[in-house]
Amino acid sequence: MACTSVAPELDAAGRARYVTEHLPPGLFRIVDAAEGAPWRVSPEPFPLAPKTVAAIESLGNDLLAFYRALNALYLRSARGTAPAYIAEELDRGKPEQIVKLARQNRFKQDVPRVIRPDLILTEDGGYIASELDSVPGGMGFTSALAHTYCEIGSDSIGGPDGISERFAEMLASAAAVEHPTVAVVVSQESADYRGELTWLAKRVNAQGHANVLVCSPQDIVFTEEALFVRSEDGRETKIDVLYRNFELFDLLNIPKQELILYAARHNRVRITPPPKAHFEEKSTFALFHHPGLRSYWRSELGPAIDERLLGIFPRTWIVDPRPLPWQGVIADLSANGAPVHHWSQLEDLGKSERDYVLKPSGFSELAWGSKGVKVANDLTKDEWRAALRAAAASFDKTPYILQRFHKGKRVRVPFLSTSSGEIKEMDGRVRLCPYYFVVGDETRLGGILATVAPADKRLIHGMSDAIMASCRIADDGF
């Protein structure tokens, strides 16, 4: 759908003010606050070059192929027809109930149906995927930004309703019916996302594609025949699909989770993302790069996809403190010019040699929202040593990964200064979050969120001095 401006005469500052004032309230803007929004607002969506957009659009099917290959590898390992260490690493720290869920025949072929990588634009004109998210936040937020920019005549990738339309297509594909009834279940842990998901549900419902209800786990009603969702007025509606908006580390705290999973196992409802914790582990990048598994990935993915993913998945290692035999080394990891055979060899590296990131692999409240991430060369030597030792010590409960750090490309982006009311430029680095939706056997891109953090910040995430915008195609874009 083309964008038709409702405010064609606005200058750049007026456009940014319009976006600030017309985003939905609640999660999106601070009502009656002088700043208006808890982030910096640009007068235009972030510009991406056509070749960048084409590459990102095709990336979705590559990531879907990766998830399918990962799923097959995990199940083969669990059955004993692939090396045992694969399932052991992906199951580490998880209770037995979570492990059994991942191996249920009912969910055997299921993969996440919403895929969101974090892509860091790099100096060479490409990007690095720092991680993948199979339970992503930001869908409604990005959709609302695109919709609001559209009102001032600015096109966004996917259009004003790209995310809501692709989300609806994904849900219909999951349900195998044209107009499904869907419960989006938001836990207390993920309550910050309720506002944006409620907005997204209203857009889907207004377009007539589905009947989507956002609810708490307590609102789900179980019967032997089906699952129902109870609305505020007390009505109970049978649901076709349950969209799980909570991480599996929180599953055992979710009211009625046993009844929900019973219904899913007995085909009373389709659940997505599937309750398979290996899709939520960042250690999958370490398995992808493992020399002993290279032939598997290349055979399963095909040479073309394998090469493309090798180019964007950063080199990653699981911080495993178990001793190696005297002749053993950690593949492709060196310190002071020598192969690493013990993690302590990294402790005395100087700042310039510490181009690494430490972060929990998954299944932890620290594994989302950049909570547990530490950039090694931001730390003092004592802090780095303590972080590395803490990561090794938590191996059995919450494994950590060490990942090669890639500095992002510097960009200059306009934003509205709330203090002066004028447009200024910020020197920053950008993270792109494309939202792919699996429909049938392929992915469809709904939209892309750009987060531009000040250049002196090492981690790029939503913060008060970051610019956040949907993305557009521009010949002079990045």
Secondary structure as GFF3:
##gff-version 3
##sequence-region A 1 478
A	DSSP	alpha_helix	12	22	.	.	.	ID=ss1
A	DSSP	beta_strand	46	48	.	.	.	ID=ss2
A	DSSP	alpha_helix	50	79	.	.	.	ID=ss3
A	DSSP	alpha_helix	84	91	.	.	.	ID=ss4
A	DSSP	alpha_helix	96	102	.	.	.	ID=ss5
A	DSSP	three_ten_helix	105	107	.	.	.	ID=ss6
A	DSSP	beta_strand	114	121	.	.	.	ID=ss7
A	DSSP	beta_strand	127	133	.	.	.	ID=ss8
A	DSSP	alpha_helix	139	151	.	.	.	ID=ss9
A	DSSP	alpha_helix	162	175	.	.	.	ID=ss10
A	DSSP	beta_strand	181	186	.	.	.	ID=ss11
A	DSSP	three_ten_helix	191	193	.	.	.	ID=ss12
A	DSSP	alpha_helix	194	206	.	.	.	ID=ss13
A	DSSP	beta_strand	211	215	.	.	.	ID=ss14
A	DSSP	three_ten_helix	217	219	.	.	.	ID=ss15
A	DSSP	beta_strand	220	222	.	.	.	ID=ss16
A	DSSP	beta_strand	227	230	.	.	.	ID=ss17
A	DSSP	beta_strand	236	238	.	.	.	ID=ss18
A	DSSP	beta_strand	241	245	.	.	.	ID=ss19
A	DSSP	three_ten_helix	248	253	.	.	.	ID=ss20
A	DSSP	alpha_helix	257	265	.	.	.	ID=ss21
A	DSSP	beta_strand	270	272	.	.	.	ID=ss22
A	DSSP	three_ten_helix	277	280	.	.	.	ID=ss23
A	DSSP	alpha_helix	284	289	.	.	.	ID=ss24
A	DSSP	three_ten_helix	291	293	.	.	.	ID=ss25
A	DSSP	alpha_helix	294	301	.	.	.	ID=ss26
A	DSSP	alpha_helix	303	312	.	.	.	ID=ss27
A	DSSP	beta_strand	316	318	.	.	.	ID=ss28
A	DSSP	beta_strand	334	335	.	.	.	ID=ss29
A	DSSP	beta_strand	338	339	.	.	.	ID=ss30
A	DSSP	three_ten_helix	343	346	.	.	.	ID=ss31
A	DSSP	three_ten_helix	351	353	.	.	.	ID=ss32
A	DSSP	beta_strand	356	360	.	.	.	ID=ss33
A	DSSP	beta_strand	374	375	.	.	.	ID=ss34
A	DSSP	three_ten_helix	376	378	.	.	.	ID=ss35
A	DSSP	alpha_helix	381	393	.	.	.	ID=ss36
A	DSSP	beta_strand	400	404	.	.	.	ID=ss37
A	DSSP	beta_strand	410	416	.	.	.	ID=ss38
A	DSSP	beta_strand	423	439	.	.	.	ID=ss39
A	DSSP	beta_strand	442	454	.	.	.	ID=ss40
A	DSSP	beta_strand	467	473	.	.	.	ID=ss41
###
